[in-house]
Amino acid sequence: MTATFLGARRRLPIVEILAVPLSFAAAYGFVERDRMLLLVVFAVAALGLLAFALSLRPGFVFVSWLVVAPYLQEAANNSALGNLLSKVLYVLPVGLFVVWLATTRSDVVRPRVVDLLPAVFVLYSVVSLVLTNPNWVGSLRSLLLLLGPGVVAYYFAAFGPIGADPVLRVARALLVGAVVLSLMAVLEARTGWNLWHDTGWRSGAVPRSVATLANPAVLGTFLGIAIAIAAAVLAWNGPIRLRRLAWSVIAIAPVGLFMTYTRGPIIAAIVAVVPMLLVARRGWHRSVIVLATVVLAALLLWPRFQSSPVYQARVANSSTIETRVLIQNWSINLAKEKPVLGWGYGSFDRVKNTSRFASGNFNRTAGLANTSHDTFLTILVELGLVGIVLYATPLVAAFAGILRGARERMDWEVAALVGTVIVYLVSALTFDMRFFSLVPALPWIAAGLARRKAA
């Protein structure tokens, strides 16, 4: 409907006819260094690309965006090619989603006041940045690139022309991504290679895999979400076309998750999956047997694991825990000083490092050198209680609605959406998501799909 309204399909033959003269014009412009001619050529080419994009099905573009997004995150910006692909295939589609939202009307979900809050959260963050940071111009683009995709994706998942079976198609995209990223993580652990040559986490006693997601905790959270979705598909009798893919995720994603050597996402996956398996009516006795077997195997292997370098460097390393406790204490004190509006978006490290709070028996130098390890404490410090309320209320409302309906009939879609948010919330309590775009967008997408399903 939108494509017809914009006349995209009728323009495509014209664009094809103009391709040859435009090519000659571009070549002439490059040779003669005629900037005005090149500008005209690029403008026409951009219009042709826009017309082609708008001729595609919006739901297809959205799912395709989710398929390619994991490979075009922060690590891709280290490469000129990766940076270009990220702008074209990750950032630009977000603009298309806005166009489709503006030109279509949802007949499924009726907007409510609570649906305004994600947009208000972004606007509030922008105002907070402008009022508290003299150099806000340079930070505004980063803010929009980090927060914008998740909020736009929420609205598109809830109200956009996403097509039939949106939960199934989104779940399939994330499961495919988890299989590929897990294989990448294993390959990286064995060879040290990853797609964007991001080697920052290879140093130290225990090299950690990041695949294409720039941070082992981010990769772990993505894989944990996929494991929760796969468990929902298998435990709650999901579609046959997803089960083989779900089994693939169950087989390989835990290995990739382990290769991150990150405690938070591992705990998050366990917190989400174990109750899901025990509550599921279908095959709950088999779930109990599997869980008992896993626990028994872990107990038998524990002595060997305790003597491994991984245990000594990651699990038994109390210094990292002490540093997190110190930063948490400082964060709580900072939040108490400005509890309502906070210190301003992006101010966490600045106000932490300029404070004069006592460090007690903890290592003050380590506290100053490290950033927040709790996403929600960061929001509380920077944006205050207002920011926390604006962020959390739409998520709570969306899942309150879907869980009310689940009292009558629980299905794999509800379990997968709830599992996604549980993994994210638990994992986000253990490191700071504010530097990343895609993974923080996943709970917003789940919330949007929950709004649509509840309707």
TORKOL-4160 file (C-alpha; in steps of 0.2 Angstrom, whole numbers, padded with zeros to 4 digits, m for minus):
455
<pt num="1" X="0000" Y="0000" Z="0000"/>
<pt num="2" X="0014" Y="0012" Z="0005"/>
<pt num="3" X="0024" Y="0008" Z="m0010"/>
<pt num="4" X="0009" Y="0010" Z="m0022"/>
<pt num="5" X="0005" Y="0027" Z="m0013"/>
<pt num="6" X="0023" Y="0033" Z="m0016"/>
<pt num="7" X="0023" Y="0027" Z="m0034"/>
<pt num="8" X="0039" Y="0017" Z="m0031"/>
<pt num="9" X="0034" Y="0002" Z="m0043"/>
<pt num="10" X="0030" Y="0014" Z="m0057"/>
<pt num="11" X="0047" Y="0023" Z="m0055"/>
<pt num="12" X="0058" Y="0008" Z="m0056"/>
<pt num="13" X="0058" Y="0006" Z="m0075"/>
<pt num="14" X="0063" Y="0025" Z="m0076"/>
<pt num="15" X="0077" Y="0022" Z="m0064"/>
<pt num="16" X="0083" Y="0007" Z="m0075"/>
<pt num="17" X="0082" Y="0017" Z="m0091"/>
<pt num="18" X="0092" Y="0031" Z="m0083"/>
<pt num="19" X="0106" Y="0019" Z="m0077"/>
<pt num="20" X="0116" Y="0020" Z="m0093"/>
<pt num="21" X="0117" Y="0039" Z="m0095"/>
<pt num="22" X="0119" Y="0041" Z="m0076"/>
<pt num="23" X="0134" Y="0030" Z="m0077"/>
<pt num="24" X="0142" Y="0040" Z="m0091"/>
<pt num="25" X="0138" Y="0056" Z="m0082"/>
<pt num="26" X="0146" Y="0049" Z="m0066"/>
<pt num="27" X="0162" Y="0044" Z="m0076"/>
<pt num="28" X="0163" Y="0061" Z="m0084"/>
<pt num="29" X="0160" Y="0070" Z="m0067"/>
<pt num="30" X="0175" Y="0060" Z="m0059"/>
<pt num="31" X="0186" Y="0063" Z="m0074"/>
<pt num="32" X="0182" Y="0082" Z="m0074"/>
<pt num="33" X="0180" Y="0084" Z="m0055"/>
<pt num="34" X="0163" Y="0092" Z="m0058"/>
<pt num="35" X="0156" Y="0091" Z="m0041"/>
<pt num="36" X="0139" Y="0098" Z="m0046"/>
<pt num="37" X="0137" Y="0085" Z="m0059"/>
<pt num="38" X="0142" Y="0071" Z="m0046"/>
<pt num="39" X="0130" Y="0078" Z="m0034"/>
<pt num="40" X="0115" Y="0077" Z="m0046"/>
<pt num="41" X="0120" Y="0059" Z="m0051"/>
<pt num="42" X="0121" Y="0054" Z="m0033"/>
<pt num="43" X="0105" Y="0062" Z="m0029"/>
<pt num="44" X="0096" Y="0053" Z="m0043"/>
<pt num="45" X="0104" Y="0037" Z="m0038"/>
<pt num="46" X="0099" Y="0039" Z="m0020"/>
<pt num="47" X="0081" Y="0042" Z="m0026"/>
<pt num="48" X="0081" Y="0026" Z="m0036"/>
<pt num="49" X="0088" Y="0016" Z="m0022"/>
<pt num="50" X="0074" Y="0024" Z="m0010"/>
<pt num="51" X="0061" Y="0019" Z="m0023"/>
<pt num="52" X="0067" Y="0002" Z="m0024"/>
<pt num="53" X="0068" Y="0000" Z="m0005"/>
<pt num="54" X="0050" Y="0006" Z="m0004"/>
<pt num="55" X="0044" Y="m0006" Z="m0017"/>
<pt num="56" X="0049" Y="m0020" Z="m0005"/>
<pt num="57" X="0038" Y="m0028" Z="0008"/>
<pt num="58" X="0041" Y="m0018" Z="0025"/>
<pt num="59" X="0040" Y="m0035" Z="0035"/>
<pt num="60" X="0053" Y="m0042" Z="0024"/>
<pt num="61" X="0065" Y="m0027" Z="0026"/>
<pt num="62" X="0063" Y="m0028" Z="0045"/>
<pt num="63" X="0067" Y="m0046" Z="0046"/>
<pt num="64" X="0081" Y="m0044" Z="0034"/>
<pt num="65" X="0088" Y="m0030" Z="0044"/>
<pt num="66" X="0088" Y="m0041" Z="0059"/>
<pt num="67" X="0097" Y="m0055" Z="0050"/>
<pt num="68" X="0112" Y="m0043" Z="0044"/>
<pt num="69" X="0112" Y="m0032" Z="0060"/>
<pt num="70" X="0123" Y="m0043" Z="0071"/>
<pt num="71" X="0137" Y="m0042" Z="0058"/>
<pt num="72" X="0137" Y="m0023" Z="0057"/>
<pt num="73" X="0138" Y="m0017" Z="0075"/>
<pt num="74" X="0151" Y="m0006" Z="0083"/>
<pt num="75" X="0166" Y="m0018" Z="0078"/>
<pt num="76" X="0162" Y="m0015" Z="0060"/>
<pt num="77" X="0166" Y="0004" Z="0062"/>
<pt num="78" X="0184" Y="m0001" Z="0063"/>
<pt num="79" X="0184" Y="m0005" Z="0044"/>
<pt num="80" X="0180" Y="0007" Z="0030"/>
<pt num="81" X="0170" Y="m0006" Z="0022"/>
<pt num="82" X="0161" Y="m0011" Z="0038"/>
<pt num="83" X="0157" Y="0007" Z="0042"/>
<pt num="84" X="0149" Y="0010" Z="0025"/>
<pt num="85" X="0139" Y="m0006" Z="0026"/>
<pt num="86" X="0133" Y="m0002" Z="0043"/>
<pt num="87" X="0127" Y="0015" Z="0037"/>
<pt num="88" X="0118" Y="0007" Z="0022"/>
<pt num="89" X="0111" Y="m0009" Z="0029"/>
<pt num="90" X="0109" Y="m0005" Z="0048"/>
<pt num="91" X="0106" Y="0014" Z="0050"/>
<pt num="92" X="0096" Y="0018" Z="0034"/>
<pt num="93" X="0083" Y="0005" Z="0036"/>
<pt num="94" X="0078" Y="0013" Z="0052"/>
<pt num="95" X="0073" Y="0028" Z="0042"/>
<pt num="96" X="0063" Y="0017" Z="0031"/>
<pt num="97" X="0054" Y="0010" Z="0046"/>
<pt num="98" X="0050" Y="0028" Z="0051"/>
<pt num="99" X="0043" Y="0032" Z="0034"/>
<pt num="100" X="0032" Y="0016" Z="0034"/>
<pt num="101" X="0026" Y="0020" Z="0051"/>
<pt num="102" X="0021" Y="0038" Z="0046"/>
<pt num="103" X="0012" Y="0032" Z="0030"/>
<pt num="104" X="0002" Y="0017" Z="0037"/>
<pt num="105" X="m0011" Y="0014" Z="0050"/>
<pt num="106" X="m0012" Y="m0001" Z="0061"/>
<pt num="107" X="m0028" Y="m0010" Z="0061"/>
<pt num="108" X="m0022" Y="m0022" Z="0074"/>
<pt num="109" X="m0016" Y="m0012" Z="0089"/>
<pt num="110" X="m0023" Y="0004" Z="0096"/>
<pt num="111" X="m0010" Y="0016" Z="0103"/>
<pt num="112" X="m0011" Y="0020" Z="0121"/>
<pt num="113" X="m0003" Y="0034" Z="0132"/>
<pt num="114" X="0010" Y="0021" Z="0138"/>
<pt num="115" X="0016" Y="0019" Z="0119"/>
<pt num="116" X="0022" Y="0037" Z="0119"/>
<pt num="117" X="0035" Y="0034" Z="0133"/>
<pt num="118" X="0049" Y="0026" Z="0122"/>
<pt num="119" X="0049" Y="0041" Z="0111"/>
<pt num="120" X="0048" Y="0052" Z="0126"/>
<pt num="121" X="0063" Y="0043" Z="0134"/>
<pt num="122" X="0073" Y="0047" Z="0118"/>
<pt num="123" X="0068" Y="0065" Z="0119"/>
<pt num="124" X="0071" Y="0067" Z="0137"/>
<pt num="125" X="0089" Y="0059" Z="0134"/>
<pt num="126" X="0092" Y="0072" Z="0121"/>
<pt num="127" X="0086" Y="0087" Z="0132"/>
<pt num="128" X="0096" Y="0080" Z="0146"/>
<pt num="129" X="0112" Y="0079" Z="0135"/>
<pt num="130" X="0109" Y="0097" Z="0128"/>
<pt num="131" X="0107" Y="0105" Z="0145"/>
<pt num="132" X="0121" Y="0096" Z="0154"/>
<pt num="133" X="0135" Y="0094" Z="0141"/>
<pt num="134" X="0142" Y="0110" Z="0133"/>
<pt num="135" X="0149" Y="0099" Z="0119"/>
<pt num="136" X="0132" Y="0090" Z="0116"/>
<pt num="137" X="0133" Y="0093" Z="0097"/>
<pt num="138" X="0146" Y="0079" Z="0095"/>
<pt num="139" X="0137" Y="0067" Z="0106"/>
<pt num="140" X="0120" Y="0069" Z="0099"/>
<pt num="141" X="0123" Y="0058" Z="0084"/>
<pt num="142" X="0130" Y="0044" Z="0095"/>
<pt num="143" X="0114" Y="0046" Z="0106"/>
<pt num="144" X="0102" Y="0044" Z="0092"/>
<pt num="145" X="0112" Y="0029" Z="0084"/>
<pt num="146" X="0112" Y="0020" Z="0101"/>
<pt num="147" X="0094" Y="0023" Z="0106"/>
<pt num="148" X="0085" Y="0026" Z="0090"/>
<pt num="149" X="0085" Y="0009" Z="0082"/>
<pt num="150" X="0077" Y="0001" Z="0097"/>
<pt num="151" X="0063" Y="0013" Z="0100"/>
<pt num="152" X="0059" Y="0014" Z="0081"/>
<pt num="153" X="0059" Y="m0005" Z="0081"/>
<pt num="154" X="0047" Y="m0005" Z="0095"/>
<pt num="155" X="0035" Y="0005" Z="0086"/>
<pt num="156" X="0037" Y="m0005" Z="0070"/>
<pt num="157" X="0035" Y="m0021" Z="0079"/>
<pt num="158" X="0019" Y="m0015" Z="0088"/>
<pt num="159" X="0011" Y="m0004" Z="0075"/>
<pt num="160" X="0020" Y="m0006" Z="0058"/>
<pt num="161" X="0016" Y="m0016" Z="0043"/>
<pt num="162" X="0026" Y="m0031" Z="0049"/>
<pt num="163" X="0016" Y="m0044" Z="0040"/>
<pt num="164" X="0009" Y="m0061" Z="0046"/>
<pt num="165" X="0018" Y="m0072" Z="0059"/>
<pt num="166" X="0030" Y="m0058" Z="0065"/>
<pt num="167" X="0036" Y="m0068" Z="0081"/>
<pt num="168" X="0040" Y="m0083" Z="0071"/>
<pt num="169" X="0050" Y="m0073" Z="0058"/>
<pt num="170" X="0059" Y="m0062" Z="0071"/>
<pt num="171" X="0063" Y="m0078" Z="0081"/>
<pt num="172" X="0070" Y="m0087" Z="0065"/>
<pt num="173" X="0081" Y="m0072" Z="0061"/>
<pt num="174" X="0088" Y="m0072" Z="0079"/>
<pt num="175" X="0091" Y="m0091" Z="0079"/>
<pt num="176" X="0100" Y="m0090" Z="0062"/>
<pt num="177" X="0111" Y="m0076" Z="0069"/>
<pt num="178" X="0115" Y="m0086" Z="0085"/>
<pt num="179" X="0121" Y="m0101" Z="0075"/>
<pt num="180" X="0132" Y="m0091" Z="0064"/>
<pt num="181" X="0139" Y="m0080" Z="0078"/>
<pt num="182" X="0142" Y="m0096" Z="0089"/>
<pt num="183" X="0152" Y="m0104" Z="0075"/>
<pt num="184" X="0162" Y="m0087" Z="0073"/>
<pt num="185" X="0165" Y="m0087" Z="0092"/>
<pt num="186" X="0172" Y="m0105" Z="0092"/>
<pt num="187" X="0183" Y="m0101" Z="0077"/>
<pt num="188" X="0189" Y="m0085" Z="0085"/>
<pt num="189" X="0193" Y="m0095" Z="0101"/>
<pt num="190" X="0203" Y="m0108" Z="0091"/>
<pt num="191" X="0212" Y="m0096" Z="0079"/>
<pt num="192" X="0210" Y="m0078" Z="0085"/>
<pt num="193" X="0202" Y="m0072" Z="0069"/>
<pt num="194" X="0185" Y="m0063" Z="0068"/>
<pt num="195" X="0177" Y="m0054" Z="0054"/>
<pt num="196" X="0182" Y="m0036" Z="0058"/>
<pt num="197" X="0199" Y="m0040" Z="0066"/>
<pt num="198" X="0193" Y="m0035" Z="0083"/>
<pt num="199" X="0207" Y="m0041" Z="0094"/>
<pt num="200" X="0205" Y="m0030" Z="0109"/>
<pt num="201" X="0198" Y="m0045" Z="0120"/>
<pt num="202" X="0212" Y="m0057" Z="0115"/>
<pt num="203" X="0224" Y="m0051" Z="0127"/>
<pt num="204" X="0225" Y="m0057" Z="0145"/>
<pt num="205" X="0226" Y="m0074" Z="0153"/>
<pt num="206" X="0210" Y="m0079" Z="0145"/>
<pt num="207" X="0206" Y="m0073" Z="0127"/>
<pt num="208" X="0188" Y="m0070" Z="0125"/>
<pt num="209" X="0177" Y="m0071" Z="0109"/>
<pt num="210" X="0167" Y="m0057" Z="0103"/>
<pt num="211" X="0163" Y="m0062" Z="0085"/>
<pt num="212" X="0156" Y="m0046" Z="0077"/>
<pt num="213" X="0148" Y="m0038" Z="0093"/>
<pt num="214" X="0163" Y="m0029" Z="0100"/>
<pt num="215" X="0161" Y="m0035" Z="0118"/>
<pt num="216" X="0160" Y="m0053" Z="0125"/>
<pt num="217" X="0146" Y="m0048" Z="0136"/>
<pt num="218" X="0135" Y="m0042" Z="0122"/>
<pt num="219" X="0139" Y="m0058" Z="0112"/>
<pt num="220" X="0134" Y="m0068" Z="0127"/>
<pt num="221" X="0118" Y="m0059" Z="0129"/>
<pt num="222" X="0113" Y="m0061" Z="0111"/>
<pt num="223" X="0117" Y="m0080" Z="0112"/>
<pt num="224" X="0108" Y="m0081" Z="0129"/>
<pt num="225" X="0092" Y="m0073" Z="0121"/>
<pt num="226" X="0093" Y="m0085" Z="0106"/>
<pt num="227" X="0095" Y="m0100" Z="0118"/>
<pt num="228" X="0079" Y="m0094" Z="0128"/>
<pt num="229" X="0070" Y="m0093" Z="0111"/>
<pt num="230" X="0075" Y="m0110" Z="0106"/>
<pt num="231" X="0070" Y="m0118" Z="0123"/>
<pt num="232" X="0053" Y="m0110" Z="0121"/>
<pt num="233" X="0051" Y="m0117" Z="0104"/>
<pt num="234" X="0056" Y="m0135" Z="0110"/>
<pt num="235" X="0047" Y="m0134" Z="0127"/>
<pt num="236" X="0031" Y="m0126" Z="0121"/>
<pt num="237" X="0028" Y="m0136" Z="0105"/>
<pt num="238" X="0033" Y="m0122" Z="0093"/>
<pt num="239" X="0032" Y="m0123" Z="0074"/>
<pt num="240" X="0040" Y="m0138" Z="0065"/>
<pt num="241" X="0050" Y="m0126" Z="0053"/>
<pt num="242" X="0058" Y="m0118" Z="0069"/>
<pt num="243" X="0062" Y="m0134" Z="0078"/>
<pt num="244" X="0077" Y="m0140" Z="0068"/>
<pt num="245" X="0085" Y="m0123" Z="0069"/>
<pt num="246" X="0081" Y="m0122" Z="0088"/>
<pt num="247" X="0090" Y="m0139" Z="0090"/>
<pt num="248" X="0105" Y="m0131" Z="0081"/>
<pt num="249" X="0105" Y="m0117" Z="0093"/>
<pt num="250" X="0104" Y="m0128" Z="0108"/>
<pt num="251" X="0119" Y="m0138" Z="0101"/>
<pt num="252" X="0131" Y="m0124" Z="0097"/>
<pt num="253" X="0126" Y="m0108" Z="0106"/>
<pt num="254" X="0130" Y="m0114" Z="0123"/>
<pt num="255" X="0148" Y="m0117" Z="0117"/>
<pt num="256" X="0149" Y="m0100" Z="0109"/>
<pt num="257" X="0142" Y="m0093" Z="0125"/>
<pt num="258" X="0155" Y="m0102" Z="0136"/>
<pt num="259" X="0169" Y="m0095" Z="0124"/>
<pt num="260" X="0164" Y="m0077" Z="0130"/>
<pt num="261" X="0169" Y="m0082" Z="0148"/>
<pt num="262" X="0157" Y="m0069" Z="0154"/>
<pt num="263" X="0147" Y="m0073" Z="0170"/>
<pt num="264" X="0132" Y="m0062" Z="0168"/>
<pt num="265" X="0125" Y="m0068" Z="0151"/>
<pt num="266" X="0128" Y="m0086" Z="0157"/>
<pt num="267" X="0118" Y="m0084" Z="0173"/>
<pt num="268" X="0105" Y="m0074" Z="0163"/>
<pt num="269" X="0102" Y="m0089" Z="0151"/>
<pt num="270" X="0100" Y="m0101" Z="0166"/>
<pt num="271" X="0088" Y="m0089" Z="0175"/>
<pt num="272" X="0077" Y="m0088" Z="0159"/>
<pt num="273" X="0078" Y="m0106" Z="0153"/>
<pt num="274" X="0077" Y="m0117" Z="0168"/>
<pt num="275" X="0060" Y="m0110" Z="0174"/>
<pt num="276" X="0054" Y="m0111" Z="0156"/>
<pt num="277" X="0058" Y="m0130" Z="0155"/>
<pt num="278" X="0050" Y="m0134" Z="0172"/>
<pt num="279" X="0034" Y="m0124" Z="0169"/>
<pt num="280" X="0031" Y="m0131" Z="0151"/>
<pt num="281" X="0017" Y="m0145" Z="0152"/>
<pt num="282" X="0025" Y="m0154" Z="0137"/>
<pt num="283" X="0039" Y="m0165" Z="0142"/>
<pt num="284" X="0042" Y="m0157" Z="0159"/>
<pt num="285" X="0048" Y="m0174" Z="0166"/>
<pt num="286" X="0061" Y="m0175" Z="0152"/>
<pt num="287" X="0067" Y="m0157" Z="0156"/>
<pt num="288" X="0069" Y="m0162" Z="0174"/>
<pt num="289" X="0080" Y="m0177" Z="0169"/>
<pt num="290" X="0090" Y="m0166" Z="0157"/>
<pt num="291" X="0093" Y="m0153" Z="0170"/>
<pt num="292" X="0098" Y="m0166" Z="0183"/>
<pt num="293" X="0110" Y="m0174" Z="0171"/>
<pt num="294" X="0118" Y="m0157" Z="0168"/>
<pt num="295" X="0119" Y="m0153" Z="0186"/>
<pt num="296" X="0127" Y="m0170" Z="0190"/>
<pt num="297" X="0140" Y="m0168" Z="0176"/>
<pt num="298" X="0144" Y="m0150" Z="0182"/>
<pt num="299" X="0147" Y="m0157" Z="0200"/>
<pt num="300" X="0158" Y="m0171" Z="0193"/>
<pt num="301" X="0168" Y="m0159" Z="0182"/>
<pt num="302" X="0170" Y="m0145" Z="0195"/>
<pt num="303" X="0186" Y="m0151" Z="0203"/>
<pt num="304" X="0195" Y="m0151" Z="0186"/>
<pt num="305" X="0187" Y="m0134" Z="0181"/>
<pt num="306" X="0193" Y="m0126" Z="0197"/>
<pt num="307" X="0211" Y="m0129" Z="0192"/>
<pt num="308" X="0209" Y="m0122" Z="0175"/>
<pt num="309" X="0215" Y="m0105" Z="0169"/>
<pt num="310" X="0197" Y="m0100" Z="0165"/>
<pt num="311" X="0192" Y="m0103" Z="0183"/>
<pt num="312" X="0207" Y="m0094" Z="0190"/>
<pt num="313" X="0205" Y="m0079" Z="0179"/>
<pt num="314" X="0187" Y="m0077" Z="0177"/>
<pt num="315" X="0177" Y="m0085" Z="0191"/>
<pt num="316" X="0189" Y="m0085" Z="0206"/>
<pt num="317" X="0195" Y="m0067" Z="0202"/>
<pt num="318" X="0188" Y="m0057" Z="0216"/>
<pt num="319" X="0196" Y="m0041" Z="0211"/>
<pt num="320" X="0184" Y="m0038" Z="0197"/>
<pt num="321" X="0169" Y="m0041" Z="0209"/>
<pt num="322" X="0177" Y="m0029" Z="0222"/>
<pt num="323" X="0179" Y="m0016" Z="0208"/>
<pt num="324" X="0161" Y="m0018" Z="0203"/>
<pt num="325" X="0155" Y="m0016" Z="0221"/>
<pt num="326" X="0165" Y="0000" Z="0223"/>
<pt num="327" X="0157" Y="0007" Z="0207"/>
<pt num="328" X="0140" Y="0002" Z="0212"/>
<pt num="329" X="0142" Y="0010" Z="0229"/>
<pt num="330" X="0148" Y="0026" Z="0221"/>
<pt num="331" X="0133" Y="0025" Z="0208"/>
<pt num="332" X="0121" Y="0024" Z="0222"/>
<pt num="333" X="0128" Y="0039" Z="0231"/>
<pt num="334" X="0128" Y="0049" Z="0215"/>
<pt num="335" X="0110" Y="0044" Z="0212"/>
<pt num="336" X="0105" Y="0050" Z="0229"/>
<pt num="337" X="0113" Y="0068" Z="0226"/>
<pt num="338" X="0102" Y="0070" Z="0210"/>
<pt num="339" X="0088" Y="0057" Z="0212"/>
<pt num="340" X="0074" Y="0065" Z="0200"/>
<pt num="341" X="0083" Y="0071" Z="0184"/>
<pt num="342" X="0100" Y="0064" Z="0186"/>
<pt num="343" X="0117" Y="0071" Z="0181"/>
<pt num="344" X="0114" Y="0071" Z="0163"/>
<pt num="345" X="0115" Y="0059" Z="0148"/>
<pt num="346" X="0133" Y="0053" Z="0145"/>
<pt num="347" X="0139" Y="0060" Z="0162"/>
<pt num="348" X="0142" Y="0044" Z="0171"/>
<pt num="349" X="0161" Y="0042" Z="0170"/>
<pt num="350" X="0164" Y="0061" Z="0172"/>
<pt num="351" X="0154" Y="0063" Z="0188"/>
<pt num="352" X="0161" Y="0046" Z="0195"/>
<pt num="353" X="0179" Y="0051" Z="0192"/>
<pt num="354" X="0177" Y="0069" Z="0199"/>
<pt num="355" X="0167" Y="0063" Z="0215"/>
<pt num="356" X="0176" Y="0062" Z="0231"/>
<pt num="357" X="0167" Y="0047" Z="0238"/>
<pt num="358" X="0177" Y="0036" Z="0250"/>
<pt num="359" X="0183" Y="0019" Z="0243"/>
<pt num="360" X="0185" Y="0010" Z="0260"/>
<pt num="361" X="0195" Y="m0006" Z="0258"/>
<pt num="362" X="0193" Y="m0007" Z="0239"/>
<pt num="363" X="0205" Y="m0002" Z="0225"/>
<pt num="364" X="0201" Y="0016" Z="0221"/>
<pt num="365" X="0212" Y="0016" Z="0206"/>
<pt num="366" X="0203" Y="0002" Z="0198"/>
<pt num="367" X="0186" Y="0010" Z="0202"/>
<pt num="368" X="0192" Y="0026" Z="0193"/>
<pt num="369" X="0198" Y="0016" Z="0178"/>
<pt num="370" X="0183" Y="0006" Z="0175"/>
<pt num="371" X="0165" Y="0011" Z="0170"/>
<pt num="372" X="0148" Y="0006" Z="0176"/>
<pt num="373" X="0144" Y="m0013" Z="0176"/>
<pt num="374" X="0125" Y="m0010" Z="0178"/>
<pt num="375" X="0114" Y="m0003" Z="0164"/>
<pt num="376" X="0100" Y="0002" Z="0176"/>
<pt num="377" X="0112" Y="0011" Z="0189"/>
<pt num="378" X="0119" Y="0020" Z="0174"/>
<pt num="379" X="0102" Y="0026" Z="0169"/>
<pt num="380" X="0098" Y="0031" Z="0187"/>
<pt num="381" X="0114" Y="0041" Z="0189"/>
<pt num="382" X="0112" Y="0050" Z="0172"/>
<pt num="383" X="0093" Y="0052" Z="0170"/>
<pt num="384" X="0087" Y="0049" Z="0187"/>
<pt num="385" X="0070" Y="0041" Z="0192"/>
<pt num="386" X="0062" Y="0050" Z="0178"/>
<pt num="387" X="0073" Y="0041" Z="0165"/>
<pt num="388" X="0070" Y="0024" Z="0174"/>
<pt num="389" X="0051" Y="0026" Z="0174"/>
<pt num="390" X="0051" Y="0031" Z="0155"/>
<pt num="391" X="0062" Y="0016" Z="0151"/>
<pt num="392" X="0054" Y="0003" Z="0161"/>
<pt num="393" X="0035" Y="0007" Z="0160"/>
<pt num="394" X="0032" Y="0002" Z="0142"/>
<pt num="395" X="0041" Y="m0014" Z="0145"/>
<pt num="396" X="0031" Y="m0018" Z="0160"/>
<pt num="397" X="0015" Y="m0013" Z="0152"/>
<pt num="398" X="0018" Y="m0024" Z="0136"/>
<pt num="399" X="0022" Y="m0039" Z="0146"/>
<pt num="400" X="0008" Y="m0037" Z="0159"/>
<pt num="401" X="m0004" Y="m0037" Z="0144"/>
<pt num="402" X="0004" Y="m0053" Z="0136"/>
<pt num="403" X="0005" Y="m0062" Z="0153"/>
<pt num="404" X="m0013" Y="m0059" Z="0157"/>
<pt num="405" X="m0018" Y="m0068" Z="0141"/>
<pt num="406" X="m0006" Y="m0082" Z="0145"/>
<pt num="407" X="m0016" Y="m0087" Z="0160"/>
<pt num="408" X="m0028" Y="m0095" Z="0148"/>
<pt num="409" X="m0016" Y="m0101" Z="0135"/>
<pt num="410" X="0003" Y="m0101" Z="0136"/>
<pt num="411" X="0012" Y="m0104" Z="0120"/>
<pt num="412" X="0029" Y="m0103" Z="0113"/>
<pt num="413" X="0028" Y="m0085" Z="0107"/>
<pt num="414" X="0024" Y="m0079" Z="0125"/>
<pt num="415" X="0038" Y="m0090" Z="0132"/>
<pt num="416" X="0050" Y="m0083" Z="0119"/>
<pt num="417" X="0046" Y="m0065" Z="0121"/>
<pt num="418" X="0047" Y="m0066" Z="0140"/>
<pt num="419" X="0063" Y="m0076" Z="0139"/>
<pt num="420" X="0071" Y="m0063" Z="0128"/>
<pt num="421" X="0067" Y="m0049" Z="0141"/>
<pt num="422" X="0073" Y="m0059" Z="0156"/>
<pt num="423" X="0089" Y="m0063" Z="0148"/>
<pt num="424" X="0092" Y="m0045" Z="0144"/>
<pt num="425" X="0087" Y="m0038" Z="0161"/>
<pt num="426" X="0098" Y="m0050" Z="0171"/>
<pt num="427" X="0113" Y="m0048" Z="0159"/>
<pt num="428" X="0111" Y="m0029" Z="0159"/>
<pt num="429" X="0113" Y="m0029" Z="0178"/>
<pt num="430" X="0131" Y="m0036" Z="0176"/>
<pt num="431" X="0138" Y="m0024" Z="0163"/>
<pt num="432" X="0133" Y="m0007" Z="0154"/>
<pt num="433" X="0123" Y="m0008" Z="0138"/>
<pt num="434" X="0124" Y="0011" Z="0134"/>
<pt num="435" X="0138" Y="0009" Z="0122"/>
<pt num="436" X="0129" Y="m0004" Z="0111"/>
<pt num="437" X="0114" Y="m0003" Z="0099"/>
<pt num="438" X="0107" Y="m0019" Z="0093"/>
<pt num="439" X="0106" Y="m0030" Z="0109"/>
<pt num="440" X="0098" Y="m0016" Z="0119"/>
<pt num="441" X="0085" Y="m0015" Z="0104"/>
<pt num="442" X="0080" Y="m0033" Z="0106"/>
<pt num="443" X="0069" Y="m0031" Z="0122"/>
<pt num="444" X="0061" Y="m0016" Z="0114"/>
<pt num="445" X="0057" Y="m0027" Z="0099"/>
<pt num="446" X="0050" Y="m0041" Z="0110"/>
<pt num="447" X="0039" Y="m0028" Z="0119"/>
<pt num="448" X="0032" Y="m0022" Z="0103"/>
<pt num="449" X="0028" Y="m0039" Z="0097"/>
<pt num="450" X="0020" Y="m0042" Z="0114"/>
<pt num="451" X="0009" Y="m0027" Z="0112"/>
<pt num="452" X="0004" Y="m0034" Z="0095"/>
<pt num="453" X="0001" Y="m0051" Z="0102"/>
<pt num="454" X="m0009" Y="m0045" Z="0117"/>
<pt num="455" X="m0020" Y="m0035" Z="0105"/>
